[in-house]
Amino acid sequence: MSSLKPGNAAPNSGQYRQVGPRGGNTGHEVTAVQGKPLPPTQRPGQTYVLADRTANAAGGKK
């Protein structure tokens, strides 16, 4: 899955990991709800990648 910028709507509910501008792990994760905007990152240039989907209909697992 590609990276998502802060403020973009989360495509699936679950845990999203913050990654740095070059793709390195920052050690921070947030919980996001499908369709809701992702929160601001701690530093400019960071993005989000889906780390773990929620195990329900909104998370996409059946």
mmCIF file as Biopython writes it, N, C-alpha, C and O atoms, coordinates in Angstrom:
data_model
#
loop_
_atom_site.group_PDB
_atom_site.id
_atom_site.type_symbol
_atom_site.label_atom_id
_atom_site.label_alt_id
_atom_site.label_comp_id
_atom_site.label_asym_id
_atom_site.label_entity_id
_atom_site.label_seq_id
_atom_site.pdbx_PDB_ins_code
_atom_site.Cartn_x
_atom_site.Cartn_y
_atom_site.Cartn_z
_atom_site.occupancy
_atom_site.B_iso_or_equiv
_atom_site.auth_seq_id
_atom_site.auth_asym_id
_atom_site.pdbx_PDB_model_num
ATOM 1   N N  . MET A ? 1  ? 0.844   -1.182  0.000  1.0 0.0 1  A 1 
ATOM 2   C CA . MET A ? 1  ? 0.000   0.000   0.000  1.0 0.0 1  A 1 
ATOM 3   C C  . MET A ? 1  ? 0.888   1.244   0.000  1.0 0.0 1  A 1 
ATOM 4   O O  . MET A ? 1  ? 1.940   1.264   0.639  1.0 0.0 1  A 1 
ATOM 5   N N  . SER A ? 2  ? 0.471   2.243   -0.695 1.0 0.0 2  A 1 
ATOM 6   C CA . SER A ? 2  ? 1.245   3.479   -0.756 1.0 0.0 2  A 1 
ATOM 7   C C  . SER A ? 2  ? 1.061   4.299   0.518  1.0 0.0 2  A 1 
ATOM 8   O O  . SER A ? 2  ? 0.162   4.043   1.320  1.0 0.0 2  A 1 
ATOM 9   N N  . SER A ? 3  ? 1.919   5.274   0.679  1.0 0.0 3  A 1 
ATOM 10  C CA . SER A ? 3  ? 1.847   6.107   1.875  1.0 0.0 3  A 1 
ATOM 11  C C  . SER A ? 3  ? 0.739   7.143   1.736  1.0 0.0 3  A 1 
ATOM 12  O O  . SER A ? 3  ? 0.389   7.554   0.629  1.0 0.0 3  A 1 
ATOM 13  N N  . LEU A ? 4  ? 0.195   7.555   2.872  1.0 0.0 4  A 1 
ATOM 14  C CA . LEU A ? 4  ? -0.905  8.519   2.924  1.0 0.0 4  A 1 
ATOM 15  C C  . LEU A ? 4  ? -0.448  9.764   3.660  1.0 0.0 4  A 1 
ATOM 16  O O  . LEU A ? 4  ? 0.234   9.666   4.681  1.0 0.0 4  A 1 
ATOM 17  N N  . LYS A ? 5  ? -0.808  10.916  3.162  1.0 0.0 5  A 1 
ATOM 18  C CA . LYS A ? 5  ? -0.454  12.175  3.797  1.0 0.0 5  A 1 
ATOM 19  C C  . LYS A ? 5  ? -1.435  12.495  4.925  1.0 0.0 5  A 1 
ATOM 20  O O  . LYS A ? 5  ? -2.592  12.074  4.887  1.0 0.0 5  A 1 
ATOM 21  N N  . PRO A ? 6  ? -0.966  13.246  5.934  1.0 0.0 6  A 1 
ATOM 22  C CA . PRO A ? 6  ? -1.870  13.687  7.001  1.0 0.0 6  A 1 
ATOM 23  C C  . PRO A ? 6  ? -3.041  14.472  6.402  1.0 0.0 6  A 1 
ATOM 24  O O  . PRO A ? 6  ? -2.855  15.265  5.479  1.0 0.0 6  A 1 
ATOM 25  N N  . GLY A ? 7  ? -4.228  14.250  6.923  1.0 0.0 7  A 1 
ATOM 26  C CA . GLY A ? 7  ? -5.416  14.930  6.414  1.0 0.0 7  A 1 
ATOM 27  C C  . GLY A ? 7  ? -6.179  14.119  5.387  1.0 0.0 7  A 1 
ATOM 28  O O  . GLY A ? 7  ? -7.358  14.382  5.151  1.0 0.0 7  A 1 
ATOM 29  N N  . ASN A ? 8  ? -5.523  13.121  4.759  1.0 0.0 8  A 1 
ATOM 30  C CA . ASN A ? 8  ? -6.221  12.241  3.832  1.0 0.0 8  A 1 
ATOM 31  C C  . ASN A ? 8  ? -7.173  11.342  4.613  1.0 0.0 8  A 1 
ATOM 32  O O  . ASN A ? 8  ? -6.914  11.016  5.771  1.0 0.0 8  A 1 
ATOM 33  N N  . ALA A ? 9  ? -8.258  10.947  3.987  1.0 0.0 9  A 1 
ATOM 34  C CA . ALA A ? 9  ? -9.195  10.027  4.624  1.0 0.0 9  A 1 
ATOM 35  C C  . ALA A ? 9  ? -8.567  8.637   4.688  1.0 0.0 9  A 1 
ATOM 36  O O  . ALA A ? 9  ? -7.961  8.180   3.719  1.0 0.0 9  A 1 
ATOM 37  N N  . ALA A ? 10 ? -8.713  7.971   5.823  1.0 0.0 10 A 1 
ATOM 38  C CA . ALA A ? 10 ? -8.185  6.615   5.985  1.0 0.0 10 A 1 
ATOM 39  C C  . ALA A ? 10 ? -9.004  5.654   5.125  1.0 0.0 10 A 1 
ATOM 40  O O  . ALA A ? 10 ? -10.227 5.612   5.255  1.0 0.0 10 A 1 
ATOM 41  N N  . PRO A ? 11 ? -8.355  4.878   4.247  1.0 0.0 11 A 1 
ATOM 42  C CA . PRO A ? 11 ? -9.110  3.951   3.397  1.0 0.0 11 A 1 
ATOM 43  C C  . PRO A ? 11 ? -9.682  2.767   4.162  1.0 0.0 11 A 1 
ATOM 44  O O  . PRO A ? 11 ? -10.682 2.187   3.739  1.0 0.0 11 A 1 
ATOM 45  N N  . ASN A ? 12 ? -9.062  2.395   5.288  1.0 0.0 12 A 1 
ATOM 46  C CA . ASN A ? 12 ? -9.522  1.297   6.132  1.0 0.0 12 A 1 
ATOM 47  C C  . ASN A ? 12 ? -9.316  1.668   7.590  1.0 0.0 12 A 1 
ATOM 48  O O  . ASN A ? 12 ? -8.435  2.465   7.913  1.0 0.0 12 A 1 
ATOM 49  N N  . SER A ? 13 ? -10.123 1.093   8.468  1.0 0.0 13 A 1 
ATOM 50  C CA . SER A ? 13 ? -9.911  1.285   9.900  1.0 0.0 13 A 1 
ATOM 51  C C  . SER A ? 13 ? -8.730  0.445   10.345 1.0 0.0 13 A 1 
ATOM 52  O O  . SER A ? 13 ? -8.547  -0.673  9.865  1.0 0.0 13 A 1 
ATOM 53  N N  . GLY A ? 14 ? -7.927  0.974   11.259 1.0 0.0 14 A 1 
ATOM 54  C CA . GLY A ? 14 ? -6.811  0.200   11.774 1.0 0.0 14 A 1 
ATOM 55  C C  . GLY A ? 14 ? -5.693  1.071   12.312 1.0 0.0 14 A 1 
ATOM 56  O O  . GLY A ? 14 ? -5.860  2.272   12.521 1.0 0.0 14 A 1 
ATOM 57  N N  . GLN A ? 15 ? -4.542  0.437   12.532 1.0 0.0 15 A 1 
ATOM 58  C CA . GLN A ? 15 ? -3.350  1.116   13.028 1.0 0.0 15 A 1 
ATOM 59  C C  . GLN A ? 15 ? -2.526  1.596   11.838 1.0 0.0 15 A 1 
ATOM 60  O O  . GLN A ? 15 ? -2.256  0.831   10.913 1.0 0.0 15 A 1 
ATOM 61  N N  . TYR A ? 16 ? -2.131  2.857   11.867 1.0 0.0 16 A 1 
ATOM 62  C CA . TYR A ? 16 ? -1.296  3.433   10.821 1.0 0.0 16 A 1 
ATOM 63  C C  . TYR A ? 16 ? 0.036   3.849   11.424 1.0 0.0 16 A 1 
ATOM 64  O O  . TYR A ? 16 ? 0.080   4.532   12.447 1.0 0.0 16 A 1 
ATOM 65  N N  . ARG A ? 17 ? 1.126   3.430   10.777 1.0 0.0 17 A 1 
ATOM 66  C CA . ARG A ? 17 ? 2.480   3.725   11.242 1.0 0.0 17 A 1 
ATOM 67  C C  . ARG A ? 17 ? 2.985   4.990   10.552 1.0 0.0 17 A 1 
ATOM 68  O O  . ARG A ? 17 ? 2.823   5.150   9.343  1.0 0.0 17 A 1 
ATOM 69  N N  . GLN A ? 18 ? 3.593   5.881   11.320 1.0 0.0 18 A 1 
ATOM 70  C CA . GLN A ? 18 ? 4.212   7.069   10.737 1.0 0.0 18 A 1 
ATOM 71  C C  . GLN A ? 18 ? 5.579   6.667   10.196 1.0 0.0 18 A 1 
ATOM 72  O O  . GLN A ? 18 ? 6.348   5.987   10.876 1.0 0.0 18 A 1 
ATOM 73  N N  . VAL A ? 19 ? 5.876   7.090   8.978  1.0 0.0 19 A 1 
ATOM 74  C CA . VAL A ? 19 ? 7.177   6.834   8.372  1.0 0.0 19 A 1 
ATOM 75  C C  . VAL A ? 19 ? 7.793   8.162   7.960  1.0 0.0 19 A 1 
ATOM 76  O O  . VAL A ? 19 ? 7.091   9.118   7.629  1.0 0.0 19 A 1 
ATOM 77  N N  . GLY A ? 20 ? 9.119   8.201   7.988  1.0 0.0 20 A 1 
ATOM 78  C CA . GLY A ? 20 ? 9.845   9.408   7.629  1.0 0.0 20 A 1 
ATOM 79  C C  . GLY A ? 20 ? 9.857   9.649   6.132  1.0 0.0 20 A 1 
ATOM 80  O O  . GLY A ? 20 ? 9.332   8.835   5.372  1.0 0.0 20 A 1 
ATOM 81  N N  . PRO A ? 21 ? 10.451  10.764  5.688  1.0 0.0 21 A 1 
ATOM 82  C CA . PRO A ? 21 ? 10.477  11.124  4.272  1.0 0.0 21 A 1 
ATOM 83  C C  . PRO A ? 21 ? 11.156  10.078  3.381  1.0 0.0 21 A 1 
ATOM 84  O O  . PRO A ? 21 ? 10.821  9.954   2.203  1.0 0.0 21 A 1 
ATOM 85  N N  . ARG A ? 22 ? 12.107  9.328   3.942  1.0 0.0 22 A 1 
ATOM 86  C CA . ARG A ? 22 ? 12.791  8.296   3.159  1.0 0.0 22 A 1 
ATOM 87  C C  . ARG A ? 22 ? 12.269  6.897   3.463  1.0 0.0 22 A 1 
ATOM 88  O O  . ARG A ? 22 ? 12.875  5.911   3.043  1.0 0.0 22 A 1 
ATOM 89  N N  . GLY A ? 23 ? 11.160  6.793   4.181  1.0 0.0 23 A 1 
ATOM 90  C CA . GLY A ? 23 ? 10.521  5.511   4.442  1.0 0.0 23 A 1 
ATOM 91  C C  . GLY A ? 23 ? 10.916  4.833   5.734  1.0 0.0 23 A 1 
ATOM 92  O O  . GLY A ? 23 ? 10.482  3.710   5.993  1.0 0.0 23 A 1 
ATOM 93  N N  . GLY A ? 24 ? 11.727  5.481   6.553  1.0 0.0 24 A 1 
ATOM 94  C CA . GLY A ? 24 ? 12.143  4.881   7.820  1.0 0.0 24 A 1 
ATOM 95  C C  . GLY A ? 24 ? 11.053  4.939   8.874  1.0 0.0 24 A 1 
ATOM 96  O O  . GLY A ? 24 ? 10.235  5.859   8.890  1.0 0.0 24 A 1 
ATOM 97  N N  . ASN A ? 25 ? 11.050  3.953   9.750  1.0 0.0 25 A 1 
ATOM 98  C CA . ASN A ? 25 ? 10.063  3.872   10.830 1.0 0.0 25 A 1 
ATOM 99  C C  . ASN A ? 25 ? 10.361  4.946   11.884 1.0 0.0 25 A 1 
ATOM 100 O O  . ASN A ? 25 ? 11.508  5.106   12.302 1.0 0.0 25 A 1 
ATOM 101 N N  . THR A ? 26 ? 9.328   5.680   12.312 1.0 0.0 26 A 1 
ATOM 102 C CA . THR A ? 26 ? 9.493   6.717   13.331 1.0 0.0 26 A 1 
ATOM 103 C C  . THR A ? 26 ? 9.176   6.205   14.729 1.0 0.0 26 A 1 
ATOM 104 O O  . THR A ? 26 ? 9.491   6.870   15.715 1.0 0.0 26 A 1 
ATOM 105 N N  . GLY A ? 27 ? 8.552   5.025   14.827 1.0 0.0 27 A 1 
ATOM 106 C CA . GLY A ? 27 ? 8.189   4.473   16.126 1.0 0.0 27 A 1 
ATOM 107 C C  . GLY A ? 27 ? 6.835   4.936   16.641 1.0 0.0 27 A 1 
ATOM 108 O O  . GLY A ? 27 ? 6.473   4.631   17.777 1.0 0.0 27 A 1 
ATOM 109 N N  . HIS A ? 28 ? 6.079   5.669   15.826 1.0 0.0 28 A 1 
ATOM 110 C CA . HIS A ? 28 ? 4.766   6.158   16.256 1.0 0.0 28 A 1 
ATOM 111 C C  . HIS A ? 28 ? 3.673   5.525   15.399 1.0 0.0 28 A 1 
ATOM 112 O O  . HIS A ? 28 ? 3.826   5.354   14.190 1.0 0.0 28 A 1 
ATOM 113 N N  . GLU A ? 29 ? 2.571   5.184   16.056 1.0 0.0 29 A 1 
ATOM 114 C CA . GLU A ? 29 ? 1.394   4.663   15.368 1.0 0.0 29 A 1 
ATOM 115 C C  . GLU A ? 29 ? 0.157   5.393   15.870 1.0 0.0 29 A 1 
ATOM 116 O O  . GLU A ? 29 ? 0.117   5.866   17.005 1.0 0.0 29 A 1 
ATOM 117 N N  . VAL A ? 30 ? -0.852  5.478   15.005 1.0 0.0 30 A 1 
ATOM 118 C CA . VAL A ? 30 ? -2.132  6.074   15.374 1.0 0.0 30 A 1 
ATOM 119 C C  . VAL A ? 30 ? -3.244  5.118   14.956 1.0 0.0 30 A 1 
ATOM 120 O O  . VAL A ? 30 ? -3.079  4.325   14.029 1.0 0.0 30 A 1 
ATOM 121 N N  . THR A ? 31 ? -4.362  5.202   15.640 1.0 0.0 31 A 1 
ATOM 122 C CA . THR A ? 31 ? -5.546  4.441   15.270 1.0 0.0 31 A 1 
ATOM 123 C C  . THR A ? 31 ? -6.450  5.354   14.464 1.0 0.0 31 A 1 
ATOM 124 O O  . THR A ? 31 ? -6.767  6.462   14.895 1.0 0.0 31 A 1 
ATOM 125 N N  . ALA A ? 32 ? -6.868  4.889   13.291 1.0 0.0 32 A 1 
ATOM 126 C CA . ALA A ? 32 ? -7.711  5.698   12.417 1.0 0.0 32 A 1 
ATOM 127 C C  . ALA A ? 32 ? -8.972  4.927   12.053 1.0 0.0 32 A 1 
ATOM 128 O O  . ALA A ? 32 ? -8.963  3.699   11.971 1.0 0.0 32 A 1 
ATOM 129 N N  . VAL A ? 33 ? -10.053 5.665   11.839 1.0 0.0 33 A 1 
ATOM 130 C CA . VAL A ? 33 ? -11.341 5.105   11.448 1.0 0.0 33 A 1 
ATOM 131 C C  . VAL A ? 33 ? -11.544 5.359   9.960  1.0 0.0 33 A 1 
ATOM 132 O O  . VAL A ? 33 ? -11.239 6.442   9.459  1.0 0.0 33 A 1 
ATOM 133 N N  . GLN A ? 34 ? -12.058 4.360   9.264  1.0 0.0 34 A 1 
ATOM 134 C CA . GLN A ? 34 ? -12.276 4.464   7.830  1.0 0.0 34 A 1 
ATOM 135 C C  . GLN A ? 34 ? -13.085 5.717   7.489  1.0 0.0 34 A 1 
ATOM 136 O O  . GLN A ? 34 ? -14.134 5.976   8.079  1.0 0.0 34 A 1 
ATOM 137 N N  . GLY A ? 35 ? -12.576 6.488   6.528  1.0 0.0 35 A 1 
ATOM 138 C CA . GLY A ? 35 ? -13.270 7.690   6.061  1.0 0.0 35 A 1 
ATOM 139 C C  . GLY A ? 35 ? -12.943 8.946   6.847  1.0 0.0 35 A 1 
ATOM 140 O O  . GLY A ? 35 ? -13.271 10.044  6.398  1.0 0.0 35 A 1 
ATOM 141 N N  . LYS A ? 36 ? -12.313 8.825   7.991  1.0 0.0 36 A 1 
ATOM 142 C CA . LYS A ? 36 ? -11.946 9.982   8.813  1.0 0.0 36 A 1 
ATOM 143 C C  . LYS A ? 36 ? -10.527 10.429  8.436  1.0 0.0 36 A 1 
ATOM 144 O O  . LYS A ? 36 ? -9.711  9.598   8.036  1.0 0.0 36 A 1 
ATOM 145 N N  . PRO A ? 37 ? -10.219 11.728  8.557  1.0 0.0 37 A 1 
ATOM 146 C CA . PRO A ? 37 ? -8.877  12.200  8.180  1.0 0.0 37 A 1 
ATOM 147 C C  . PRO A ? 37 ? -7.798  11.724  9.158  1.0 0.0 37 A 1 
ATOM 148 O O  . PRO A ? 37 ? -8.024  11.623  10.364 1.0 0.0 37 A 1 
ATOM 149 N N  . LEU A ? 38 ? -6.628  11.439  8.601  1.0 0.0 38 A 1 
ATOM 150 C CA . LEU A ? 38 ? -5.480  11.061  9.422  1.0 0.0 38 A 1 
ATOM 151 C C  . LEU A ? 38 ? -4.957  12.301  10.139 1.0 0.0 38 A 1 
ATOM 152 O O  . LEU A ? 38 ? -4.972  13.390  9.564  1.0 0.0 38 A 1 
ATOM 153 N N  . PRO A ? 39 ? -4.499  12.161  11.372 1.0 0.0 39 A 1 
ATOM 154 C CA . PRO A ? 39 ? -4.042  13.327  12.140 1.0 0.0 39 A 1 
ATOM 155 C C  . PRO A ? 39 ? -2.708  13.871  11.616 1.0 0.0 39 A 1 
ATOM 156 O O  . PRO A ? 39 ? -2.029  13.211  10.830 1.0 0.0 39 A 1 
ATOM 157 N N  . PRO A ? 40 ? -2.341  15.070  12.055 1.0 0.0 40 A 1 
ATOM 158 C CA . PRO A ? 40 ? -1.033  15.618  11.665 1.0 0.0 40 A 1 
ATOM 159 C C  . PRO A ? 40 ? 0.100   14.731  12.197 1.0 0.0 40 A 1 
ATOM 160 O O  . PRO A ? 40 ? -0.034  14.095  13.242 1.0 0.0 40 A 1 
ATOM 161 N N  . THR A ? 41 ? 1.205   14.699  11.466 1.0 0.0 41 A 1 
ATOM 162 C CA . THR A ? 41 ? 2.380   13.955  11.913 1.0 0.0 41 A 1 
ATOM 163 C C  . THR A ? 41 ? 3.204   14.842  12.842 1.0 0.0 41 A 1 
ATOM 164 O O  . THR A ? 41 ? 2.952   16.041  12.956 1.0 0.0 41 A 1 
ATOM 165 N N  . GLN A ? 42 ? 4.191   14.241  13.502 1.0 0.0 42 A 1 
ATOM 166 C CA . GLN A ? 42 ? 5.001   14.983  14.453 1.0 0.0 42 A 1 
ATOM 167 C C  . GLN A ? 42 ? 6.006   15.903  13.782 1.0 0.0 42 A 1 
ATOM 168 O O  . GLN A ? 42 ? 6.422   16.901  14.370 1.0 0.0 42 A 1 
ATOM 169 N N  . ARG A ? 43 ? 6.404   15.577  12.549 1.0 0.0 43 A 1 
ATOM 170 C CA . ARG A ? 43 ? 7.370   16.401  11.823 1.0 0.0 43 A 1 
ATOM 171 C C  . ARG A ? 43 ? 6.961   16.517  10.358 1.0 0.0 43 A 1 
ATOM 172 O O  . ARG A ? 43 ? 6.288   15.630  9.834  1.0 0.0 43 A 1 
ATOM 173 N N  . PRO A ? 44 ? 7.359   17.602  9.690  1.0 0.0 44 A 1 
ATOM 174 C CA . PRO A ? 44 ? 7.053   17.761  8.268  1.0 0.0 44 A 1 
ATOM 175 C C  . PRO A ? 44 ? 7.680   16.637  7.432  1.0 0.0 44 A 1 
ATOM 176 O O  . PRO A ? 44 ? 8.760   16.141  7.752  1.0 0.0 44 A 1 
ATOM 177 N N  . GLY A ? 45 ? 6.999   16.254  6.378  1.0 0.0 45 A 1 
ATOM 178 C CA . GLY A ? 45 ? 7.506   15.236  5.461  1.0 0.0 45 A 1 
ATOM 179 C C  . GLY A ? 45 ? 7.158   13.816  5.834  1.0 0.0 45 A 1 
ATOM 180 O O  . GLY A ? 45 ? 7.390   12.905  5.039  1.0 0.0 45 A 1 
ATOM 181 N N  . GLN A ? 46 ? 6.605   13.589  7.022  1.0 0.0 46 A 1 
ATOM 182 C CA . GLN A ? 46 ? 6.229   12.238  7.425  1.0 0.0 46 A 1 
ATOM 183 C C  . GLN A ? 46 ? 4.876   11.879  6.825  1.0 0.0 46 A 1 
ATOM 184 O O  . GLN A ? 46 ? 4.040   12.749  6.582  1.0 0.0 46 A 1 
ATOM 185 N N  . THR A ? 47 ? 4.673   10.590  6.592  1.0 0.0 47 A 1 
ATOM 186 C CA . THR A ? 47 ? 3.419   10.079  6.039  1.0 0.0 47 A 1 
ATOM 187 C C  . THR A ? 47 ? 2.983   8.864   6.854  1.0 0.0 47 A 1 
ATOM 188 O O  . THR A ? 47 ? 3.633   8.501   7.835  1.0 0.0 47 A 1 
ATOM 189 N N  . TYR A ? 48 ? 1.887   8.242   6.446  1.0 0.0 48 A 1 
ATOM 190 C CA . TYR A ? 48 ? 1.347   7.064   7.125  1.0 0.0 48 A 1 
ATOM 191 C C  . TYR A ? 48 ? 1.277   5.881   6.173  1.0 0.0 48 A 1 
ATOM 192 O O  . TYR A ? 48 ? 1.041   6.043   4.976  1.0 0.0 48 A 1 
ATOM 193 N N  . VAL A ? 49 ? 1.483   4.694   6.720  1.0 0.0 49 A 1 
ATOM 194 C CA . VAL A ? 49 ? 1.224   3.442   6.008  1.0 0.0 49 A 1 
ATOM 195 C C  . VAL A ? 49 ? 0.403   2.550   6.941  1.0 0.0 49 A 1 
ATOM 196 O O  . VAL A ? 49 ? 0.579   2.582   8.159  1.0 0.0 49 A 1 
ATOM 197 N N  . LEU A ? 50 ? -0.482  1.764   6.363  1.0 0.0 50 A 1 
ATOM 198 C CA . LEU A ? 50 ? -1.327  0.872   7.152  1.0 0.0 50 A 1 
ATOM 199 C C  . LEU A ? 50 ? -0.473  -0.244  7.750  1.0 0.0 50 A 1 
ATOM 200 O O  . LEU A ? 50 ? 0.185   -0.985  7.019  1.0 0.0 50 A 1 
ATOM 201 N N  . ALA A ? 51 ? -0.484  -0.362  9.062  1.0 0.0 51 A 1 
ATOM 202 C CA . ALA A ? 51 ? 0.302   -1.383  9.753  1.0 0.0 51 A 1 
ATOM 203 C C  . ALA A ? 51 ? -0.550  -2.606  10.080 1.0 0.0 51 A 1 
ATOM 204 O O  . ALA A ? 51 ? -0.085  -3.738  9.944  1.0 0.0 51 A 1 
ATOM 205 N N  . ASP A ? 52 ? -1.811  -2.387  10.517 1.0 0.0 52 A 1 
ATOM 206 C CA . ASP A ? 52 ? -2.669  -3.491  10.940 1.0 0.0 52 A 1 
ATOM 207 C C  . ASP A ? 52 ? -4.123  -3.083  10.789 1.0 0.0 52 A 1 
ATOM 208 O O  . ASP A ? 52 ? -4.585  -2.147  11.442 1.0 0.0 52 A 1 
ATOM 209 N N  . ARG A ? 53 ? -4.841  -3.786  9.929  1.0 0.0 53 A 1 
ATOM 210 C CA . ARG A ? 53 ? -6.264  -3.497  9.753  1.0 0.0 53 A 1 
ATOM 211 C C  . ARG A ? 53 ? -7.069  -3.980  10.942 1.0 0.0 53 A 1 
ATOM 212 O O  . ARG A ? 53 ? -6.698  -4.954  11.598 1.0 0.0 53 A 1 
ATOM 213 N N  . THR A ? 54 ? -8.168  -3.302  11.220 1.0 0.0 54 A 1 
ATOM 214 C CA . THR A ? 54 ? -9.101  -3.718  12.257 1.0 0.0 54 A 1 
ATOM 215 C C  . THR A ? 54 ? -9.865  -4.944  11.754 1.0 0.0 54 A 1 
ATOM 216 O O  . THR A ? 54 ? -10.240 -5.004  10.583 1.0 0.0 54 A 1 
ATOM 217 N N  . ALA A ? 55 ? -10.091 -5.898  12.615 1.0 0.0 55 A 1 
ATOM 218 C CA . ALA A ? 55 ? -10.755 -7.153  12.240 1.0 0.0 55 A 1 
ATOM 219 C C  . ALA A ? 55 ? -12.279 -6.987  12.327 1.0 0.0 55 A 1 
ATOM 220 O O  . ALA A ? 55 ? -12.935 -7.624  13.151 1.0 0.0 55 A 1 
ATOM 221 N N  . ASN A ? 56 ? -12.822 -6.135  11.477 1.0 0.0 56 A 1 
ATOM 222 C CA . ASN A ? 56 ? -14.277 -5.991  11.360 1.0 0.0 56 A 1 
ATOM 223 C C  . ASN A ? 56 ? -14.594 -5.536  9.942  1.0 0.0 56 A 1 
ATOM 224 O O  . ASN A ? 56 ? -13.686 -5.433  9.117  1.0 0.0 56 A 1 
ATOM 225 N N  . ALA A ? 57 ? -15.841 -5.266  9.643  1.0 0.0 57 A 1 
ATOM 226 C CA . ALA A ? 57 ? -16.235 -4.888  8.290  1.0 0.0 57 A 1 
ATOM 227 C C  . ALA A ? 57 ? -15.567 -3.601  7.823  1.0 0.0 57 A 1 
ATOM 228 O O  . ALA A ? 57 ? -15.223 -3.485  6.646  1.0 0.0 57 A 1 
ATOM 229 N N  . ALA A ? 58 ? -15.376 -2.635  8.711  1.0 0.0 58 A 1 
ATOM 230 C CA . ALA A ? 58 ? -14.738 -1.384  8.334  1.0 0.0 58 A 1 
ATOM 231 C C  . ALA A ? 58 ? -13.253 -1.559  8.040  1.0 0.0 58 A 1 
ATOM 232 O O  . ALA A ? 58 ? -12.688 -0.808  7.246  1.0 0.0 58 A 1 
ATOM 233 N N  . GLY A ? 59 ? -12.620 -2.536  8.668  1.0 0.0 59 A 1 
ATOM 234 C CA . GLY A ? 59 ? -11.204 -2.796  8.456  1.0 0.0 59 A 1 
ATOM 235 C C  . GLY A ? 59 ? -10.927 -3.613  7.217  1.0 0.0 59 A 1 
ATOM 236 O O  . GLY A ? 59 ? -9.789  -3.681  6.753  1.0 0.0 59 A 1 
ATOM 237 N N  . GLY A ? 60 ? -11.946 -4.225  6.684  1.0 0.0 60 A 1 
ATOM 238 C CA . GLY A ? 60 ? -11.781 -4.987  5.458  1.0 0.0 60 A 1 
ATOM 239 C C  . GLY A ? 60 ? -11.571 -6.479  5.657  1.0 0.0 60 A 1 
ATOM 240 O O  . GLY A ? 60 ? -11.582 -7.215  4.671  1.0 0.0 60 A 1 
ATOM 241 N N  . LYS A ? 61 ? -11.380 -6.965  6.875  1.0 0.0 61 A 1 
ATOM 242 C CA . LYS A ? 61 ? -11.228 -8.396  7.122  1.0 0.0 61 A 1 
ATOM 243 C C  . LYS A ? 61 ? -12.604 -9.003  7.354  1.0 0.0 61 A 1 
ATOM 244 O O  . LYS A ? 61 ? -13.486 -8.363  7.927  1.0 0.0 61 A 1 
ATOM 245 N N  . LYS A ? 62 ? -12.775 -10.215 6.916  1.0 0.0 62 A 1 
ATOM 246 C CA . LYS A ? 62 ? -14.055 -10.889 7.103  1.0 0.0 62 A 1 
ATOM 247 C C  . LYS A ? 62 ? -13.849 -12.200 7.812  1.0 0.0 62 A 1 
ATOM 248 O O  . LYS A ? 62 ? -14.813 -12.923 8.065  1.0 0.0 62 A 1 
#
